[in-house]
Amino acid sequence: MHLYVDISGHGFGHLAQTAPILNALRERLPQLRLTLRCALPRDRLSRRVRGEFTHIATASDFGLIMKSALDVDLPATLAAYQEWHKDWEALVEREARRLTELAPDGVLSNVSYLALAAAHRAGIPAIGLGSLHWAAICAAYFRDEPAFRPIHDQMLAAYGSADAFLRLTPGMAMTDLPRVIDVGPVAEARRTQRAALPAGRLVLVAMGGIGLRLPARWPRLAGVHWLLPRAAGLVRNDVTSIEETGFPVSDLIASVDVVLTKSGYGTFVEAAASGTPVLYVSRPDWPEEAALSQWLTQVSLGRALPRAAFEEGAFAEPLLELLEAPRPEPVVPSGVAEAADWLATYLAH
């Protein structure tokens, strides 16, 4: 059995969603052969996806053009989609020929709509997977742009051509897709590495796979030790770089007292699965935020931080409140087994 998996490289969240399901699927189908198409480096994929796979290091989607981890470049994004769809039929045909040559038994896409349209054109069974899709994300920004309407129609037709779309919890509504199957939260089980980390109350700063400039005035709090990306450039005796720990961010999420992050599926669900409180920089314009923040508040412990407060380094008070609060019970990532069971049955038929 050969499964072609297209994973968006827009940040690390799409990989964090897909990898646990692939690992569980391989437990059910030990002979499964994987081809992963993703622009992320192979070593990044190998940290998440167990076993052998063929890597195609190109992207079939770009999602959004970002100025930073928090800011979308809307004019550049719309221009990129206009260019992408300028000769849509030829683009789909080229991708369909690529898939025909690879001859997989099925296609799984998180969340490239081009991969789904090409699979449909090539007559290969295909499934969408994710907590969002680009048609809904882009519609939230560009619904009043006349130039976007034909693009949106092509995006929705591509997503709608899939045999089904596995919508992860928490996820956007997706009422615009014809065959949506809901599954539970998805996160990889991790063990705490606390004994190998610095002493004190630990706060992990994890803003995903897109860079973000830290505030110039970063707070210094008694008894608090920060785990920050090396690229942040903050050198102090209360700071250790994430890279220096030698552990993946997902392990660190399970090991710290609080995660400081932006709103995003991967970090929210991994934190909830570890019972780790979350202080997140709110992105009111991010179309997925309402679903994510509502879920986090219901099942775990999360608190929104206004962006201005983050940029001024004025978040000591809410952070200390989370550090003092009782740690929530971990959430069971039931969607891993649910999605793997569904896909195993689907592929078997």
C-alpha positions as CSV (number, residue, x, y, z in Angstrom):
1,M,0.0,0.0,0.0
2,H,1.4,3.4,-1.1
3,L,0.1,6.6,0.4
4,Y,1.1,10.0,-1.0
5,V,0.8,12.6,1.8
6,D,0.9,16.3,1.0
7,I,1.7,18.4,4.1
8,S,1.6,22.2,4.0
9,G,4.9,23.9,5.1
10,H,3.1,27.0,6.3
11,G,4.5,26.8,9.8
12,F,4.9,23.5,11.7
13,G,1.3,23.0,12.7
14,H,0.2,20.9,9.6
15,L,3.0,18.5,10.3
16,A,2.1,18.3,14.0
17,Q,-1.4,17.4,13.0
18,T,-0.5,14.8,10.3
19,A,2.5,13.0,11.8
20,P,0.7,11.3,14.8
21,I,-2.0,10.0,12.5
22,L,0.6,8.6,10.1
23,N,2.4,6.9,12.9
24,A,-0.8,5.3,14.2
25,L,-1.8,4.3,10.7
26,R,1.5,2.5,10.2
27,E,0.8,0.5,13.4
28,R,-2.4,-0.7,11.7
29,L,-0.8,-1.1,8.2
30,P,2.8,-2.1,8.9
31,Q,3.7,-2.5,5.2
32,L,2.4,1.0,4.3
33,R,4.8,2.9,2.1
34,L,4.8,6.7,2.5
35,T,5.7,9.5,0.1
36,L,5.7,12.8,1.9
37,R,5.5,16.0,-0.1
38,C,6.4,19.0,2.1
39,A,8.7,22.0,1.8
40,L,9.9,21.5,5.4
41,P,13.4,19.9,5.7
42,R,13.6,16.2,5.9
43,D,15.2,16.2,9.4
44,R,12.1,18.2,10.6
45,L,9.8,15.6,9.2
46,S,11.9,12.7,10.6
47,R,11.5,14.1,14.1
48,R,7.7,13.6,13.8
49,V,7.2,10.8,11.3
50,R,8.6,7.4,12.4
51,G,10.1,5.0,9.9
52,E,11.1,5.3,6.3
53,F,9.5,7.6,3.8
54,T,10.3,9.2,0.4
55,H,10.5,13.0,0.6
56,I,9.6,15.4,-2.1
57,A,10.9,18.7,-0.9
58,T,8.6,21.0,-2.8
59,A,5.3,22.7,-1.9
60,S,2.0,22.5,-3.6
61,D,0.5,25.2,-1.6
62,F,1.6,28.4,0.2
63,G,-1.3,29.3,2.4
64,L,-0.7,32.9,3.2
65,I,2.3,35.2,2.7
66,M,3.4,36.3,6.2
67,K,5.1,39.4,7.3
68,S,5.7,37.8,10.7
69,A,4.3,35.1,12.9
70,L,1.3,37.4,13.6
71,D,0.9,39.5,10.4
72,V,-0.5,38.4,7.0
73,D,0.7,40.4,4.0
74,L,-2.8,40.6,2.4
75,P,-1.9,42.4,-0.9
76,A,1.0,39.9,-1.5
77,T,-1.2,37.0,-0.7
78,L,-4.0,38.0,-3.0
79,A,-1.4,38.7,-5.8
80,A,0.1,35.2,-5.2
81,Y,-3.3,33.5,-5.5
82,Q,-4.1,35.4,-8.7
83,E,-0.7,34.2,-10.2
84,W,-1.3,30.7,-8.9
85,H,-4.7,30.4,-10.5
86,K,-3.8,32.2,-13.8
87,D,-3.7,28.9,-15.6
88,W,-5.3,26.6,-13.0
89,E,-6.3,23.8,-15.4
90,A,-2.7,23.5,-16.7
91,L,-1.5,23.5,-13.1
92,V,-3.9,20.7,-12.1
93,E,-2.9,18.7,-15.2
94,R,0.8,18.9,-14.4
95,E,0.2,17.7,-10.8
96,A,-2.1,14.9,-12.1
97,R,0.7,13.6,-14.3
98,R,3.1,13.7,-11.4
99,L,0.7,11.6,-9.3
100,T,0.0,9.2,-12.2
101,E,3.8,8.5,-12.5
102,L,4.1,7.9,-8.7
103,A,1.0,5.7,-8.8
104,P,0.0,5.9,-5.1
105,D,-3.0,3.9,-3.9
106,G,-4.3,7.1,-2.2
107,V,-3.6,10.7,-1.4
108,L,-3.9,12.4,2.0
109,S,-3.7,16.2,2.0
110,N,-3.2,18.7,4.9
111,V,-4.4,21.0,3.3
112,S,-3.3,21.5,-0.3
113,Y,-6.3,21.8,-2.5
114,L,-4.1,21.4,-5.6
115,A,-3.2,17.9,-4.4
116,L,-6.8,17.0,-4.1
117,A,-7.8,18.4,-7.5
118,A,-4.9,16.5,-9.1
119,A,-5.8,13.3,-7.5
120,H,-9.4,13.6,-8.7
121,R,-8.1,14.4,-12.2
122,A,-5.8,11.3,-12.1
123,G,-8.6,9.0,-10.7
124,I,-6.7,8.4,-7.4
125,P,-8.7,8.3,-4.1
126,A,-8.1,11.3,-2.0
127,I,-8.8,12.6,1.5
128,G,-8.5,16.0,3.0
129,L,-7.3,16.4,6.6
130,G,-7.0,19.4,9.0
131,S,-8.5,22.0,11.3
132,L,-8.8,24.5,8.5
133,H,-8.7,24.8,4.7
134,W,-7.3,27.6,2.6
135,A,-10.6,28.4,0.9
136,A,-12.2,29.3,4.3
137,I,-9.1,31.2,5.5
138,C,-8.8,33.3,2.4
139,A,-12.5,34.0,2.2
140,A,-12.3,35.6,5.6
141,Y,-9.8,38.1,4.2
142,F,-10.9,38.5,0.6
143,R,-14.6,37.8,0.4
144,D,-15.2,41.4,-0.8
145,E,-12.5,41.3,-3.5
146,P,-14.1,40.6,-6.9
147,A,-10.8,39.1,-8.2
148,F,-11.0,36.5,-5.5
149,R,-14.4,35.0,-6.3
150,P,-13.4,32.8,-9.3
151,I,-10.3,31.7,-7.3
152,H,-12.5,30.8,-4.3
153,D,-14.8,28.7,-6.6
154,Q,-11.8,26.7,-7.8
155,M,-10.5,26.2,-4.3
156,L,-13.9,24.9,-3.0
157,A,-14.3,22.7,-6.0
158,A,-10.9,21.1,-5.4
159,Y,-11.6,20.5,-1.7
160,G,-15.1,19.2,-2.6
161,S,-13.6,16.7,-5.0
162,A,-12.1,14.7,-2.1
163,D,-13.8,11.5,-1.0
164,A,-14.0,13.1,2.5
165,F,-12.4,15.7,4.7
166,L,-11.3,14.7,8.2
167,R,-12.0,17.8,10.3
168,L,-9.9,17.8,13.4
169,T,-11.1,19.1,16.8
170,P,-10.9,22.0,17.3
171,G,-11.6,23.2,13.8
172,M,-13.3,25.7,11.6
173,A,-17.0,24.9,10.7
174,M,-16.4,23.7,7.1
175,T,-20.1,23.9,6.2
176,D,-19.0,24.7,2.6
177,L,-17.6,21.2,2.1
178,P,-19.8,18.2,1.1
179,R,-18.3,15.3,3.0
180,V,-16.9,16.3,6.4
181,I,-16.0,13.7,9.1
182,D,-15.3,15.0,12.6
183,V,-12.6,13.4,14.7
184,G,-11.2,14.4,18.1
185,P,-8.1,16.4,19.0
186,V,-4.8,15.3,17.5
187,A,-1.5,15.5,19.3
188,E,1.5,13.2,19.7
189,A,1.9,11.7,23.2
190,R,5.1,13.1,24.9
191,R,6.9,12.4,28.1
192,T,8.2,15.1,30.4
193,Q,11.9,15.9,30.3
194,R,11.7,18.1,33.4
195,A,14.6,16.4,35.2
196,A,17.0,17.4,32.4
197,L,15.9,21.0,32.3
198,P,17.0,24.1,34.3
199,A,15.5,24.5,37.8
200,G,12.8,26.9,38.6
201,R,9.4,27.6,37.1
202,L,9.8,27.1,33.3
203,V,8.1,29.1,30.6
204,L,8.5,28.0,27.0
205,V,8.2,30.6,24.3
206,A,7.0,28.9,21.1
207,M,5.6,30.9,18.3
208,G,5.5,28.2,15.6
209,G,7.6,27.9,12.5
210,I,7.4,31.5,11.4
211,G,9.8,34.0,13.0
212,L,8.7,36.7,15.4
213,R,10.8,39.5,16.9
214,L,10.6,39.5,20.7
215,P,9.9,42.7,22.7
216,A,13.0,44.8,23.6
217,R,12.0,44.8,27.3
218,W,11.6,41.1,28.2
219,P,10.5,40.7,31.8
220,R,12.7,39.2,34.5
221,L,10.7,37.4,37.1
222,A,11.9,35.8,40.3
223,G,12.2,32.0,40.1
224,V,11.2,32.0,36.4
225,H,13.4,30.5,33.7
226,W,12.7,31.1,30.0
227,L,13.2,28.6,27.2
228,L,13.5,30.7,24.0
229,P,14.6,30.1,20.4
230,R,18.2,30.8,19.9
231,A,17.3,33.2,17.1
232,A,15.6,35.5,19.7
233,G,19.1,36.6,20.7
234,L,18.2,37.0,24.4
235,V,21.3,36.1,26.4
236,R,20.7,36.2,30.2
237,N,21.2,33.9,33.1
238,D,17.5,33.2,33.3
239,V,17.3,32.1,29.6
240,T,18.2,28.8,27.9
241,S,17.8,28.3,24.2
242,I,15.4,25.7,23.0
243,E,18.2,24.2,20.8
244,E,20.5,23.9,23.8
245,T,18.1,21.6,25.6
246,G,18.3,19.0,22.8
247,F,14.6,18.3,23.1
248,P,11.9,18.9,20.5
249,V,9.4,21.6,21.3
250,S,6.6,19.0,21.8
251,D,8.6,17.4,24.6
252,L,9.2,20.8,26.1
253,I,5.5,21.7,26.0
254,A,5.0,18.6,28.2
255,S,7.8,19.6,30.5
256,V,7.2,23.3,31.4
257,D,4.9,25.2,33.7
258,V,3.4,27.5,31.0
259,V,3.7,27.9,27.3
260,L,3.7,31.5,25.8
261,T,2.6,31.3,22.2
262,K,0.4,32.6,19.5
263,S,-3.0,31.0,18.8
264,G,-2.5,27.9,16.7
265,Y,-3.7,24.3,16.6
266,G,-0.5,22.4,17.2
267,T,0.7,24.2,20.3
268,F,-2.8,24.5,21.8
269,V,-3.7,20.8,21.5
270,E,-0.2,19.6,22.5
271,A,-0.4,21.8,25.6
272,A,-3.9,20.6,26.5
273,A,-2.8,17.0,26.0
274,S,0.0,17.6,28.5
275,G,-2.1,19.7,30.9
276,T,0.2,22.7,30.4
277,P,-1.4,26.1,30.8
278,V,-1.2,28.5,27.8
279,L,-0.7,32.3,27.6
280,Y,-1.3,33.2,23.9
281,V,-0.9,36.4,21.9
282,S,-4.4,37.0,20.5
283,R,-4.8,37.4,16.7
284,P,-8.4,38.7,16.3
285,D,-8.1,38.8,12.5
286,W,-6.9,35.1,12.3
287,P,-10.0,33.2,11.1
288,E,-9.3,30.1,13.1
289,E,-8.7,31.8,16.4
290,A,-12.4,31.8,17.6
291,A,-12.7,28.0,17.3
292,L,-9.2,27.4,18.9
293,S,-9.6,29.7,21.9
294,Q,-13.1,28.6,22.7
295,W,-12.0,25.0,22.8
296,L,-8.9,25.7,24.9
297,T,-11.0,27.6,27.4
298,Q,-13.5,24.8,27.7
299,V,-11.1,21.9,28.0
300,S,-7.9,23.3,29.6
301,L,-6.4,26.5,30.9
302,G,-5.7,29.3,28.5
303,R,-5.6,33.0,28.6
304,A,-5.5,35.5,25.8
305,L,-2.8,38.3,25.8
306,P,-3.4,41.5,23.8
307,R,-0.8,41.9,21.2
308,A,0.1,45.4,22.6
309,A,0.9,43.9,26.0
310,F,3.1,41.3,24.4
311,E,5.0,43.8,22.3
312,E,5.6,46.0,25.4
313,G,6.8,43.0,27.5
314,A,3.9,43.8,29.9
315,F,2.6,40.3,30.6
316,A,4.2,39.4,33.9
317,E,0.9,39.6,35.8
318,P,-1.2,37.1,33.6
319,L,1.8,34.8,33.4
320,L,2.3,34.7,37.1
321,E,-1.4,34.0,37.5
322,L,-1.1,31.0,35.3
323,L,2.0,29.8,37.1
324,E,0.1,29.9,40.4
325,A,-3.1,28.3,39.1
326,P,-3.8,24.5,39.5
327,R,-2.6,22.5,36.5
328,P,-5.5,21.3,34.4
329,E,-6.2,17.6,33.7
330,P,-4.6,16.4,30.4
331,V,-7.0,16.1,27.4
332,V,-7.0,12.8,25.6
333,P,-6.0,13.3,21.9
334,S,-8.7,10.8,20.7
335,G,-8.5,12.0,17.1
336,V,-5.3,10.2,16.4
337,A,-6.8,6.7,16.8
338,E,-10.1,7.8,15.2
339,A,-8.4,9.2,12.1
340,A,-6.0,6.3,11.8
341,D,-8.9,3.7,12.1
342,W,-10.9,5.6,9.5
343,L,-8.0,5.8,7.1
344,A,-7.0,2.2,7.6
345,T,-10.5,1.1,6.7
346,Y,-10.7,3.5,3.8
347,L,-7.3,2.3,2.3
348,A,-8.2,-1.3,2.8
349,H,-11.2,-0.9,0.5
